[in-house]
């Protein structure tokens, strides 16, 4: 007679299913990220599933609506960009760390232009994402900015949210199609931030 407890060999099966589901989710997100970058957020579901190496049924189990996938990809990319700030800060001097992260953020803005457009379609599924964007990225930028100010490399009247919005505006593609245009504009912005910087005591 059984005692109602799971047999030892049953536990790995449950854990294995969970691990498989987690792997499928991560693979789908990476595949969607790549496909979105290539063909946009309206890419066929089958294309994303094939890129991930899973069936369409698996796709829909994780993402019943396309908006669910777009939201998940956007959140994951915001999290990665925010997390990069502390890593960069630990490896570089304050001024360089700020510049490197600004370029990282610029890449995020440029490659997620299609996702950003989706956020302004009026779909209520995306209603919480602008606040998520600000909540995650503003503190990341603020920490780098304060470190650069403290080191006397940047003027002390710069607001992190204003800086993020300025970089987003500077990411507008150049009319001549120059790939380095936005990076040059951000470099000019950083040069402007240095004017009026106060040397630390």
C-alpha positions as CSV (number, residue, x, y, z in Angstrom):
1,X,0.0,0.0,0.0
2,X,1.3,3.4,-0.9
3,X,2.0,6.0,1.8
4,X,0.9,9.0,-0.3
5,X,4.4,10.3,-0.8
6,X,6.0,10.8,-4.1
7,X,8.5,8.2,-5.1
8,X,12.2,9.4,-5.4
9,X,12.2,8.8,-9.2
10,X,9.1,11.0,-9.6
11,X,10.8,14.2,-8.4
12,X,13.4,14.5,-11.3
13,X,10.5,14.2,-13.7
14,X,8.7,17.2,-12.3
15,X,11.9,19.2,-12.0
16,X,12.8,18.1,-15.5
17,X,9.5,19.4,-16.9
18,X,10.0,22.7,-15.1
19,X,13.5,22.9,-16.5
20,X,12.4,22.1,-20.0
21,X,9.6,24.8,-19.7
22,X,12.2,27.3,-18.5
23,X,14.5,26.5,-21.3
24,X,11.7,26.7,-23.9
25,X,10.7,30.1,-22.5
26,X,14.3,31.5,-22.7
27,X,14.8,30.0,-26.1
28,X,11.6,31.6,-27.4
29,X,12.5,35.0,-26.0
30,X,15.9,34.9,-27.6
31,X,14.4,33.7,-30.9
32,X,11.8,36.5,-30.8
33,X,14.4,39.1,-30.0
34,X,16.4,38.0,-33.1
35,X,13.4,37.8,-35.4
36,X,12.0,41.1,-34.2
37,X,15.3,42.8,-35.0
38,X,15.3,41.3,-38.5
39,X,11.7,41.5,-39.6
40,X,9.8,43.4,-36.9
41,X,7.2,42.6,-34.2
42,X,4.7,41.4,-36.7
43,X,6.8,38.4,-37.7
44,X,4.9,35.1,-38.1
45,X,4.6,33.0,-34.9
46,X,5.7,30.0,-36.8
47,X,9.0,31.7,-37.8
48,X,9.7,32.5,-34.1
49,X,8.8,28.9,-33.0
50,X,11.0,27.4,-35.7
51,X,13.9,29.6,-34.8
52,X,13.5,28.5,-31.2
53,X,13.2,24.8,-32.2
54,X,9.8,24.3,-30.6
55,X,6.3,23.7,-31.8
56,X,3.7,26.4,-32.3
57,X,1.7,24.8,-29.5
58,X,4.6,25.4,-27.1
59,X,4.8,29.0,-28.2
60,X,1.1,29.6,-27.4
61,X,1.4,27.8,-24.0
62,X,3.9,30.5,-23.0
63,X,2.5,33.4,-25.0
64,X,-1.3,33.1,-25.7
65,X,-1.3,36.6,-27.3
66,X,1.4,38.3,-29.4
67,X,1.3,41.2,-26.9
68,X,2.4,38.8,-24.2
69,X,5.6,38.0,-26.2
70,X,6.3,41.6,-27.0
71,X,5.9,42.6,-23.3
72,X,8.2,39.8,-22.2
73,X,10.9,40.6,-24.7
74,X,10.7,44.3,-23.8
75,X,10.9,43.6,-20.1
76,X,13.9,41.3,-20.5
77,X,15.8,43.8,-22.6
78,X,15.1,46.6,-20.1
79,X,16.3,44.4,-17.3
80,X,19.5,43.5,-19.2
81,X,20.2,47.2,-19.9
82,X,19.6,48.2,-16.3
83,X,21.8,45.3,-15.0
84,X,24.6,46.3,-17.3
85,X,25.0,49.6,-15.4
86,X,26.4,48.0,-12.2
87,X,28.7,45.7,-14.2
88,X,30.1,48.6,-16.2
89,X,30.5,50.8,-13.1
90,X,32.6,48.1,-11.4
91,X,35.0,47.8,-14.3
92,X,35.5,51.4,-15.4
93,X,36.2,54.9,-14.0
94,X,33.0,57.0,-13.5
95,X,33.2,59.1,-16.7
96,X,34.0,56.1,-18.9
97,X,31.4,54.0,-17.2
98,X,28.7,56.6,-17.9
99,X,29.7,56.9,-21.6
100,X,29.8,53.1,-22.1
101,X,26.4,52.7,-20.5
102,X,25.0,55.5,-22.5
103,X,26.1,53.7,-25.7
104,X,24.6,50.5,-24.3
105,X,21.3,52.3,-23.7
106,X,21.5,53.8,-27.2
107,X,21.9,50.4,-28.7
108,X,18.8,49.3,-26.7
109,X,16.8,52.2,-28.0
110,X,17.9,51.6,-31.6
111,X,17.3,47.9,-31.7
112,X,14.0,48.1,-29.9
113,X,12.4,50.8,-32.0
114,X,9.8,48.4,-33.3
115,X,8.9,47.3,-29.8
116,X,8.6,50.9,-28.7
117,X,6.1,51.6,-31.5
118,X,4.0,48.7,-30.3
119,X,3.8,50.4,-26.9
120,X,2.0,53.3,-28.3
121,X,-0.8,51.4,-30.2
122,X,-3.3,51.9,-27.3
123,X,-3.1,48.1,-26.4
124,X,-3.9,48.0,-22.7
125,X,-1.5,45.0,-22.4
126,X,1.3,47.5,-22.6
127,X,-0.1,50.0,-20.2
128,X,2.4,49.2,-17.4
129,X,5.6,49.1,-19.6
130,X,6.4,52.9,-19.7
131,X,6.5,52.9,-15.9
132,X,8.5,49.7,-15.9
133,X,11.0,51.3,-18.3
134,X,11.4,54.4,-16.0
135,X,11.5,52.4,-12.8
136,X,14.3,50.1,-14.0
137,X,16.4,52.4,-16.2
138,X,16.3,55.7,-14.3
139,X,18.0,54.4,-11.2
140,X,20.6,52.7,-13.3
141,X,21.4,55.9,-15.1
142,X,21.2,57.9,-11.9
143,X,23.8,55.8,-10.1
144,X,26.3,56.3,-12.9
145,X,25.5,60.0,-13.2
146,X,26.0,60.6,-9.5
147,X,29.3,58.8,-9.6
148,X,30.5,60.9,-12.5
149,X,29.3,64.1,-10.7
150,X,31.1,63.1,-7.5
151,X,34.3,62.5,-9.5
152,X,34.0,66.0,-10.9
153,X,33.6,64.8,-14.5
154,X,30.0,65.9,-15.1
155,X,28.0,69.0,-14.1
156,X,25.8,68.6,-11.1
157,X,22.5,70.0,-12.5
158,X,21.8,67.0,-14.8
159,X,18.6,64.9,-14.3
160,X,18.9,61.2,-15.1
161,X,15.4,61.0,-16.7
162,X,16.2,64.1,-18.8
163,X,19.4,62.4,-19.9
164,X,17.6,59.2,-20.9
165,X,15.0,61.1,-22.9
166,X,17.8,63.1,-24.6
167,X,19.6,60.0,-25.7
168,X,16.4,58.5,-27.0
169,X,15.8,61.6,-29.1
170,X,19.4,61.5,-30.4
171,X,18.9,58.0,-31.6
172,X,16.8,59.2,-34.6
173,X,18.4,57.8,-37.7
174,X,20.6,60.1,-39.8
175,X,19.1,61.1,-43.2
176,X,22.3,59.9,-44.9
177,X,22.0,56.5,-43.1
178,X,25.3,56.8,-41.3
179,X,25.4,54.0,-38.7
180,X,27.6,56.0,-36.3
181,X,25.6,59.2,-36.3
182,X,23.7,58.5,-33.0
183,X,27.0,57.6,-31.2
184,X,28.6,60.8,-32.4
185,X,25.6,62.8,-31.1
186,X,25.8,61.0,-27.7
187,X,29.5,61.9,-27.6
188,X,28.7,65.5,-28.1
189,X,26.1,65.3,-25.4
190,X,28.6,63.9,-23.0
191,X,31.0,66.7,-23.9
192,X,28.3,69.1,-23.0
193,X,27.7,67.4,-19.6
194,X,31.4,68.1,-18.8
195,X,31.1,71.8,-19.0
196,X,30.7,73.3,-15.6
197,X,31.7,70.2,-13.8
198,X,33.1,70.8,-10.3
199,X,36.3,69.2,-9.2
200,X,36.0,67.1,-6.0
201,X,37.6,68.5,-2.9
